[in-house]
Amino acid sequence: MEDFAIRVEGISKQFHIGGLNTSRSLRSFLENLTRHSIGAVRHPDRVYNEQVDKTGHFWALRNISFTIQPGEVVGLLGHNGAGKSVLLKILSRVTLPTEGHAMIRGRVNSMLEAGVGFHPELTGRENILLSGAIQRRKWPYIKRMLDEITAFSGVETFLETPIKRYSSGMRIRLGFAIAFHMEPQILIVDEAFTVEDSEFGARCQTKIQEMARNGSTILIVSHNPAPIREMCSRALLLDHGHLVFDGAPDATLVEYQTHAR
């Protein structure tokens, strides 16, 4: 059997324009959601596929296919609205594709947006413990990682403070620290280097390179060419929902500038 970390075959994602589709009953929606949720728990390598009516709707992604091998660090480029975040949400199993399927092999950790997954009323310490429990990490491991996570994020002074009182920068730092230190086999990061703190951004790059050397598969979205060149062995380019280029980082960046004109 061919080895891969991520395989995407013919994925398309369609969104309704305007209001909800009232032709589908609430019961059928909940039944379908439950069926997919149970499958996700029982079959971690399950193929996700859902067909919907294609008439008069917006396609955020159209017939996307690619394979990422274990240990690869791959960049994902594209203009705003190209479909990057939608693709990452499908790979993170936040949403389902309309057509096609994605297969993921390995434990996934995603950093899609600052503060996502945090409970605002819980402290920084409590959110770290909660994140570890959600990812099914054993208590001794979470306890061992607690000091490393807080040191990496730099929020030690505010560890007992509710997350709702953290600045956006503090939430970003803590989110990255948790994502890095839970030892994911596959790490998916959206806009990883938009943090204003250049020192922390450099620390993130170093950590990602260390994870890659240890065999983690990493998919990064960034509009900044520097980390794509420095860390990625390959880059994908999306344009208006289509995969238009897949190649070396420098070549992909040239294509990116061409499509941006």
C-alpha positions in Angstrom: 0.0 0.0 0.0 1.3 3.4 -1.0 2.5 5.5 2.0 1.0 9.0 2.4 0.1 11.4 5.1 -2.6 13.4 3.2 -4.4 12.3 0.0 -7.0 14.6 -1.6 -8.9 13.3 -4.6 -11.3 15.4 -6.6 -12.4 17.6 -3.6 -15.0 20.3 -4.4 -16.8 22.5 -1.9 -20.1 24.3 -2.6 -21.8 27.0 -0.5 -25.4 28.2 -0.7 -25.7 31.8 -1.8 -28.3 33.6 0.3 -30.5 31.8 2.8 -30.6 28.2 4.0 -31.8 25.5 1.8 -35.3 24.9 3.3 -36.0 21.9 1.2 -34.0 19.8 3.6 -35.6 19.0 6.9 -33.8 19.6 10.2 -34.2 15.9 11.0 -32.4 14.8 7.7 -29.6 17.4 8.4 -29.1 16.1 11.9 -29.2 12.5 10.8 -26.6 13.1 8.2 -24.4 15.1 10.6 -24.6 12.3 13.2 -23.8 9.6 10.6 -20.6 11.4 9.6 -19.6 12.2 13.2 -19.9 8.6 14.3 -17.9 7.5 11.3 -15.1 10.0 12.1 -14.7 8.6 15.6 -14.8 4.9 14.5 -12.7 5.3 11.3 -9.9 7.8 11.5 -8.8 7.1 7.9 -12.4 7.3 6.6 -13.1 8.9 3.2 -15.5 11.8 3.5 -18.0 12.4 0.7 -21.3 14.3 0.5 -23.2 15.1 -2.7 -25.4 18.1 -2.8 -27.4 20.0 -5.5 -25.0 21.9 -7.8 -27.6 24.3 -9.3 -26.9 28.0 -8.7 -24.4 27.8 -5.9 -20.9 29.1 -5.3 -18.0 26.7 -5.6 -15.2 27.6 -3.2 -13.1 24.6 -4.4 -13.3 22.7 -7.6 -11.8 19.3 -8.3 -8.7 19.6 -6.1 -6.3 16.6 -6.0 -2.8 16.2 -4.5 -0.8 13.9 -2.2 1.5 14.8 0.7 4.1 12.3 1.8 5.0 11.7 5.5 7.5 14.3 6.7 6.9 16.8 3.9 6.6 20.5 4.7 4.3 22.0 2.1 3.2 25.6 1.6 -0.2 26.7 0.4 -0.5 29.9 -1.5 -3.3 31.9 -3.1 -5.0 35.2 -3.1 -7.8 36.1 -0.6 -10.8 34.0 -1.5 -8.8 31.4 -3.4 -10.1 28.6 -1.1 -7.1 28.0 1.1 -9.0 28.2 4.5 -11.9 26.1 3.1 -9.4 23.4 2.1 -7.7 23.4 5.5 -11.0 23.1 7.3 -11.9 20.1 5.2 -8.5 18.5 6.0 -9.0 19.3 9.7 -12.5 17.7 9.5 -14.2 21.0 10.5 -16.4 20.8 7.4 -17.2 18.2 4.8 -16.5 18.4 1.0 -19.4 18.5 -1.4 -17.6 16.2 -3.8 -14.5 14.1 -3.6 -12.7 12.8 -0.6 -9.7 13.4 1.7 -7.8 10.7 3.5 -5.6 11.6 6.5 -3.2 9.2 8.1 -1.9 10.3 11.5 -2.9 12.4 14.5 -3.8 15.9 13.3 -3.4 19.2 15.1 -4.7 22.4 13.4 -4.1 26.1 14.1 -6.8 27.7 11.9 -7.6 30.9 13.8 -6.4 32.6 16.9 -8.3 31.5 20.0 -10.4 28.7 18.3 -10.9 25.9 20.8 -10.2 28.0 23.9 -13.0 28.4 26.5 -13.0 32.1 27.4 -14.0 31.6 31.0 -11.2 29.1 31.7 -7.7 30.1 32.6 -4.7 29.6 30.4 -3.7 26.5 32.5 -7.1 25.1 32.3 -7.3 25.5 28.5 -4.0 23.7 28.1 -5.3 20.8 30.1 -8.6 20.8 28.2 -6.8 20.9 24.8 -4.7 17.9 25.9 -7.7 16.0 27.0 -9.6 16.7 23.8 -6.6 15.4 21.8 -6.7 12.3 24.0 -3.2 12.8 25.5 -2.6 11.1 28.8 -2.5 13.1 32.0 1.3 12.5 32.7 2.1 13.7 29.2 0.0 16.8 29.5 1.5 17.6 32.9 5.0 17.2 31.6 4.3 19.5 28.6 2.6 22.2 30.7 5.9 24.0 31.6 7.2 23.7 28.0 4.0 25.1 26.6 3.9 28.1 28.9 7.6 28.9 28.5 7.3 28.7 24.7 4.2 31.0 24.7 5.6 33.5 27.2 2.3 33.7 29.1 3.6 32.3 32.5 2.6 35.4 34.4 -1.0 35.1 33.1 -1.4 31.3 33.4 -4.1 31.6 36.1 -6.0 34.4 34.2 -9.1 33.6 32.2 -8.5 33.5 28.4 -11.1 36.2 27.8 -8.7 38.7 29.4 -5.8 37.7 27.0 -4.9 39.9 24.1 -5.2 38.5 20.6 -1.4 38.2 20.5 -1.3 36.2 23.7 -4.0 33.8 22.4 -2.1 33.3 19.2 1.1 32.5 21.1 -0.6 30.1 23.5 -2.5 28.4 20.6 0.8 27.8 18.6 2.5 26.6 21.7 -0.2 24.0 22.4 -0.3 22.9 18.7 3.5 22.4 18.6 3.9 20.6 21.9 1.1 18.0 21.6 3.3 16.1 19.1 1.0 16.0 16.1 1.9 13.7 13.3 0.3 16.2 10.9 0.2 19.9 11.7 -2.0 22.3 9.7 -1.4 26.0 10.2 -3.3 28.9 8.6 -1.5 32.2 8.3 1.2 31.0 10.7 3.4 34.1 10.4 1.0 37.0 10.6 2.0 37.5 14.3 3.5 40.9 14.8 6.2 39.6 17.2 9.1 38.8 14.9 11.0 37.0 17.6 8.1 34.6 18.3 7.6 34.1 14.5 11.3 33.1 14.2 10.8 30.7 17.2 7.8 29.2 15.4 9.8 28.6 12.2 12.6 26.9 14.3 10.0 24.7 16.0 8.4 23.7 12.7 11.8 22.8 11.2 12.5 20.7 14.3 9.1 18.9 13.9 9.8 18.2 10.2 13.2 16.7 11.1 11.4 14.4 13.5 9.0 13.2 10.8 5.9 15.4 11.2 4.0 16.4 8.1 3.3 20.1 8.0 0.9 22.1 5.7 1.4 25.9 6.0 -0.6 28.8 4.6 1.4 32.1 4.4 1.4 35.2 2.2 4.9 35.8 3.4 7.4 34.3 0.8 10.3 34.0 3.4 9.0 31.0 5.4 7.7 29.3 2.3 11.2 29.5 0.8 13.1 28.6 4.0 11.0 25.8 5.3 9.0 24.2 2.5 10.2 21.6 0.0 7.1 22.1 -2.1 4.2 24.6 -2.5 0.7 24.5 -3.9 -1.1 27.4 -5.5 -4.8 27.9 -5.5 -6.6 30.4 -7.7 -10.4 30.9 -7.6 -10.9 27.4 -6.1 -8.7 25.6 -8.5 -5.2 24.0 -7.9 -3.2 25.7 -10.7 0.4 24.9 -9.7 2.3 22.3 -7.6 6.0 22.5 -7.5 9.2 23.9 -5.9 8.6 26.9 -3.6 10.5 29.4 -5.8 8.6 28.3 -8.9 5.3 28.4 -7.1 6.0 31.9 -5.7 6.7 33.1 -9.3 3.3 31.7 -10.4 1.6 33.3 -7.3 2.9 36.7 -8.3 1.7 36.1 -11.9 -1.8 35.2 -10.8 -1.9 38.2 -8.4 -1.6 40.7 -11.2 
